Amino acid sequence: MAIMVVIALSALALRAATEKILNVTCAQNEATAQATLKAIAAALDSYARDNQGVYPKSVSSLIQSNPVYLDKDYIADSPIKGYTYNCTRLDVSGYNCYAFPSRCKLTGNFAFTVTTGGILISEDCSTKE
């Protein structure tokens, strides 16, 4: 009987520790995703400012241009820290890019979208699945 109680308490403690680690990891991934989207938006806006208000047609243009506006192609290198990145709209008049957790509620709890002008929006990832 005592062994069963010890096993039950150990399982409970392990579950609590696992949830805590998962929450911390998700929070770190979410912070990275927001920072990455802000960097992409800043690079896109800088490119447009330097090119008479015209945005590039691809993120790779930001890496291959002179000057370089972005350090790497986050879309091609996805997933990064549990998030997948993409730009659903990237044309001469603006952009709409997003970061979505690779596994909703495991690698992140929120999906993030950034639109022309650097407007960042977040929503629960389970509403987007």
N, C-alpha and C positions, 0 to 999 in steps of 0.2 A: 504494500500500500504506500509506504513512504517513497519508494522508487517512482511510482506513478505520479506522485505529487511533485517530486523533483523534476521529472521529465516534463510535466505540464507547465511548471513555472519556467523551466528553461526554454520551452517552445514559445511561451508568451514573451519572454525577454528577447528572444531572437527575432520574433515578429516585430516587436517595437523598435529594435535596433535597425532592422531592415527597412522599415517604413521611414525612419529618421534619415538614413543614408539616401534613400530614394528621393525624399523631399529636398535634401540639400543638393543632390545631383541635378534634379529638375530645376531648382532655382538658379544654379550656376549655368546650366544650359540655356535657360531663358534669358539670363543677363547677357550671355554671349550672343544669342540670336538677335536681341534688340540692338546691341552695339554693332553687330555686323550689318544689320539693315540700315542703321544710321550712317555707317561708313559708306555703304553702297549709295544711299540717297545723297550724301554730301558729295561723293565723287560724280554722280550724275548731274547734280546741280552745278558743280564747278565746271564740268565739261560744257554744259549748256551756256553758262556765263561767258566762257572763253570762245564759244562758237555761235555768237549772235542769237542765243536763245534756242538753238537746235540741239536736241538731245541725241545721243548715239543710238544706233539701231541694235546694238548688242553690248553686253557687259565686257566682252573681250576687247572692244574698242577702247575701254578705259585703261586696259593693261598695256595695249600695244601702241598707244598714242604717245606723243612727245609734247608736253610732259606726261608722265604716267599719273593717272588719277586714282588708281586702285592697285593694291599690292598683289592681289591674286584673284582668280575667277572663282568666286564663291559658289556660283551656280554649277560650273563644271566639276568643282571639287566636292560637291555635296554627296552624302551628308557630312556635316561638320558638327562635332559635339552634340550629336543627337537631333540635329535639325537639317532639313532639306530646304534649299533656297531655289527660287525661280522668279522670273519676271514675266507675268502674264501679259503685260503691256509695256513695250519699250519701243517707242517711236519718236519721231522728230518733235512731237508736241508734249511728251511727258512719259511717265512711267507708273507702274503698279507692280511692286515686288513683294514677295512674301517669304516667310520662314515658317515651316510646319514641322512639328516634331515627327521624327521617324516612327516613333511608337507613342501614340497619344497616351498620356498618363504614366508612361514609363520613362521617356526621355524628356518630356516637357508637358505642361498642362495647358499652355496657351499657344495659339497660332498668332503670328504677327504679320501685319501688312503695312507697307510704307508707300505713300503715293506722292505724286509730284509736289514739290515744296517741302518734302521731309515730314509729312504728316504720318505719324505712327499710330496704328490702331491694334489693339489686342482683343482676342476673344477666346473663350474656352475651346480647346481643340476638339472636344467631343461633339460640338455643334457643327463642325465642318467635315466630319467623317462620312 
